[in-house]
């Protein structure tokens, strides 16, 4: 497995961006997920979602304390979000641009700006554009334990959205048990029972908003807010050249794709201030999930 300098620290991926303190870096990630049929509330109509994600990271080491972080993330979701409409595709394209700075022996920080296009992309205009940023500090206790503190903000279509974050990373002394937690967004617990094989449990929560350029009837400024909470168990297999494969089985929990044309005053996880929106579509049920992933991982020098 190819090695790179320790100064290339891991990037934060939100909503598609990963951050932790493990001694490796995923340069390329691809995955596709689908589920069982979901039924719309009070209607005898079903839909099936197909989600495709890709992430590319290109770190540029300037010196021992300063690394430029660049990359691109693609997110695509296909399905029926309104039983009276045809199948739609929601797409998010996010540019990652920022730096990682080693402030001291214990403290380091990752700072990114995240301009994004988020819509059905049938036409592209200013309503498709969003702008986000993240700042995340890491405090290293040892090579096996660190804590993270930060904040993420984005100009979602429903209004300003801010997520305070707290995380912890732990790797057991024998390198078999790994815990990566970044609340309230993600958690991963895994166990290595062979050198190149792991089993694990993964949780991922996301809030996204997508502009719709094809309004239904008399709607104006229609957008879809995606809220997902997915829980997976998985098996991971690594081959010698750094390519890893992962298959996961799981369940969506309280998933929704809700259409609105009004905004809120301010958004926090689970809290929306001055929320007087009227939902324009129907919710549908959760489903069982199958996810296939491939990623190219490089080790960091210890």
C-alpha positions in Angstrom: 0.0 0.0 0.0 1.4 3.3 -1.0 2.7 5.6 1.8 2.5 9.3 2.1 3.7 11.8 4.7 2.0 12.1 8.0 1.4 15.8 7.2 -1.4 14.7 4.9 -4.1 14.6 7.5 -7.6 13.3 6.9 -10.2 15.5 5.3 -13.6 16.2 6.7 -16.5 15.0 4.6 -20.0 16.1 5.6 -22.8 15.1 4.2 -20.0 13.1 1.6 -16.9 14.3 3.5 -15.1 12.0 6.0 -13.0 13.1 9.0 -11.2 11.0 11.6 -7.7 10.4 12.9 -7.0 7.0 11.5 -3.6 6.4 9.9 -5.0 6.2 6.3 -6.6 8.4 3.7 -9.3 7.5 1.2 -8.5 9.2 -2.0 -11.4 7.8 -4.1 -14.7 6.5 -2.9 -17.6 5.1 -4.9 -20.8 3.6 -3.6 -24.3 2.7 -4.8 -27.3 1.9 -2.5 -30.9 0.7 -3.1 -33.7 -0.6 -1.0 -36.9 -2.4 -0.9 -40.1 -0.8 -2.1 -41.5 2.0 0.1 -45.2 2.9 0.2 -46.5 6.4 0.2 -48.6 7.4 3.2 -52.4 6.8 2.7 -51.8 5.8 -0.9 -51.4 2.4 -2.6 -48.4 3.6 -4.6 -44.8 2.5 -4.1 -41.3 3.9 -4.9 -37.8 2.7 -4.8 -34.8 4.9 -4.3 -31.3 4.4 -5.9 -28.5 6.5 -4.4 -25.1 6.9 -6.1 -22.1 8.7 -4.5 -18.6 9.5 -5.6 -15.8 11.4 -3.7 -12.4 12.4 -4.9 -9.8 13.9 -2.6 -6.5 15.6 -3.7 -4.3 16.8 -0.8 -1.3 18.9 -1.7 1.4 19.0 1.0 3.1 22.5 1.2 5.2 21.8 4.3 5.2 19.8 7.5 2.4 22.0 9.0 0.3 23.1 6.1 -1.6 21.0 3.5 -4.0 22.3 0.8 -7.1 20.2 0.6 -9.0 19.9 -2.7 -11.6 17.5 -4.1 -15.1 17.0 -5.6 -18.1 15.1 -4.3 -21.1 13.8 -6.3 -24.4 12.7 -4.8 -27.3 11.4 -6.9 -30.7 10.1 -5.8 -33.3 8.7 -8.2 -36.9 8.0 -7.2 -40.5 9.2 -7.0 -40.8 11.9 -4.4 -44.4 12.7 -5.3 -46.8 10.0 -6.5 -48.3 12.4 -9.0 -45.0 13.1 -10.7 -42.6 11.0 -12.8 -39.3 9.7 -11.5 -36.9 12.5 -10.6 -33.1 12.6 -10.1 -31.7 14.9 -7.4 -28.0 15.8 -7.8 -25.5 17.5 -5.6 -22.0 18.5 -6.9 -19.7 20.0 -4.2 -16.3 21.4 -4.6 -14.0 20.9 -1.6 -11.3 23.6 -1.1 -9.4 24.4 2.1 -6.4 23.7 4.3 -5.3 21.5 7.2 -3.0 23.3 9.6 -1.0 21.7 12.4 -1.2 24.3 15.1 0.9 22.5 17.8 1.9 19.0 18.9 -1.7 18.4 20.2 -3.9 20.7 18.1 -4.6 20.7 14.4 -7.5 22.2 12.3 -9.3 21.5 9.1 -11.0 24.5 7.3 -13.0 24.0 4.1 -15.3 26.1 1.9 -17.9 24.0 0.1 -19.6 25.7 -2.9 -22.3 23.4 -4.3 -24.9 22.9 -7.1 -27.9 21.1 -5.7 -31.0 20.5 -7.9 -32.5 18.3 -10.5 -30.1 20.0 -12.9 -32.7 20.2 -15.7 -31.6 23.8 -16.0 -28.9 25.5 -14.0 -29.5 28.9 -12.4 -28.7 30.8 -9.2 -31.3 28.9 -7.3 -29.3 25.7 -7.7 -26.3 27.3 -5.9 -25.5 26.8 -2.2 -22.4 27.8 -0.1 -21.1 25.9 2.9 -18.1 26.0 5.2 -16.7 23.8 7.9 -14.1 24.4 10.7 -13.0 21.4 12.7 -10.3 21.2 15.4 -8.7 18.0 16.5 -7.0 17.5 19.9 -4.7 14.5 20.0 -4.4 12.6 23.3 -2.2 9.9 21.6 -1.9 8.1 18.3 -4.8 5.9 19.4 -7.2 8.6 20.8 -8.3 12.1 19.8 -11.3 14.4 20.1 -12.8 16.8 17.6 -14.8 20.0 17.9 -16.3 22.0 15.1 -19.2 23.6 13.2 -20.7 23.2 9.8 -22.9 25.9 8.1 -24.6 25.9 4.7 -27.1 28.1 2.9 -29.8 25.5 2.4 -32.8 26.3 0.3 -35.0 26.2 3.4 -32.7 28.8 5.1 -29.4 29.1 7.0 -28.4 25.7 8.6 -25.8 25.2 11.3 -24.5 22.0 12.8 -22.3 22.0 15.9 -20.1 18.9 16.0 -18.3 16.8 18.6 -16.3 13.7 17.8 -14.0 11.1 19.1 -11.6 8.6 17.5 -10.3 5.5 19.2 -8.1 2.6 17.9 -7.3 -0.2 20.3 -3.6 -1.0 21.0 -3.8 -4.2 18.9 -5.4 -2.2 16.0 -8.4 -4.5 15.9 -11.2 -2.3 17.3 -11.8 1.1 15.7 -14.4 3.7 16.7 -15.1 6.8 14.6 -17.8 9.1 16.0 -18.8 12.6 14.8 -22.1 13.6 16.5 -24.7 14.2 15.3 -23.7 13.2 11.8 -22.0 9.8 11.8 -20.7 6.9 13.7 -18.7 3.8 12.7 -17.6 0.9 15.0 -15.6 -1.9 13.4 -13.5 -5.0 14.3 -10.7 -6.6 12.3 -10.9 -10.4 12.6 -8.3 -10.9 9.8 -5.5 -8.6 8.6 -7.5 -7.6 5.5 -11.1 -8.2 6.7 -13.4 -6.2 9.0 -17.0 -6.2 10.1 -18.7 -3.1 11.4 -21.7 -1.1 12.2 -22.2 2.3 10.6 -24.7 5.2 11.1 -25.0 8.2 8.8 -27.4 11.1 9.1 -27.8 13.8 6.4 -29.8 16.9 5.7 -29.8 18.1 2.1 -32.0 20.5 0.0 -32.4 20.4 -3.8 -34.0 23.0 -6.1 -36.7 21.7 -8.4 -36.7 23.4 -11.8 -40.0 21.6 -12.8 -42.7 22.9 -10.5 -46.0 20.9 -10.1 -49.2 22.8 -11.0 -49.0 26.3 -9.5 -46.0 25.8 -7.2 -43.2 28.4 -7.2 -39.7 28.1 -5.7 -40.3 24.4 -5.1 -37.5 22.5 -3.4 -37.1 19.1 -1.8 -35.5 18.6 1.7 -33.9 15.2 2.2 -33.6 13.9 5.7 -32.0 10.5 6.1 -30.8 8.3 8.9 -29.3 5.1 7.7 -28.0 2.2 9.9 -25.8 -0.5 8.3 -23.9 -3.5 9.3 -21.1 -4.3 6.8 -18.3 -6.6 5.7 -15.1 -5.0 4.3 -12.3 -6.7 2.4 -9.0 -5.1 1.4 -6.6 -6.2 -1.3 -2.9 -5.4 -1.3 -2.9 -2.4 -3.7 -5.0 -0.3 -1.4 -8.4 -1.1 -3.0 -11.2 -2.0 -0.5 -14.6 -3.4 -1.1 -17.5 -3.2 1.3 -21.0 -4.6 1.3 -23.6 -3.4 3.8 -27.1 -4.4 4.8 -29.2 -1.9 6.7 -32.3 0.0 7.4 -33.5 3.6 6.8 -34.8 5.2 10.0 -37.3 8.1 9.7 -36.3 9.0 6.2 -38.1 11.8 4.3 -38.0 13.7 1.0 -40.4 16.6 1.6 -41.3 19.3 -0.9 -41.8 22.9 0.2 -41.9 26.4 -1.3 -41.4 28.3 1.9 -38.4 29.0 4.1 -37.7 28.8 7.9 -35.9 31.5 9.9 -33.0 29.3 11.0 -32.1 25.6 11.1 -30.3 23.4 13.6 -30.3 19.6 13.8 -33.9 18.6 14.8 -34.9 22.3 15.3 -36.2 24.8 12.8 -37.1 28.3 14.0 -40.1 30.1 12.6 -41.1 27.0 10.6 -44.5 27.7 9.0 -44.0 25.6 5.9 -46.7 23.5 4.3 -45.6 20.1 2.9 -46.5 19.8 -0.8 -46.0 16.0 -1.2 -46.6 12.7 0.7 -44.1 10.9 2.9 -43.2 7.3 2.2 -42.2 4.4 4.4 -38.7 3.4 5.4 -37.0 0.4 3.7 -34.3 -2.2 4.0 -31.1 -1.2 2.3 -28.3 -2.8 0.3 -25.1 -0.8 -0.2 -22.0 -1.7 -2.3 -18.8 0.4 -1.9 -15.3 0.6 -3.3 -12.6 2.9 -2.1 -8.9 3.5 -2.7 -7.0 3.8 0.6 -3.4 4.9 1.2 -1.5 4.4 4.5 0.0 7.4 6.2 3.6 7.1 7.6 3.7 6.6 11.4 
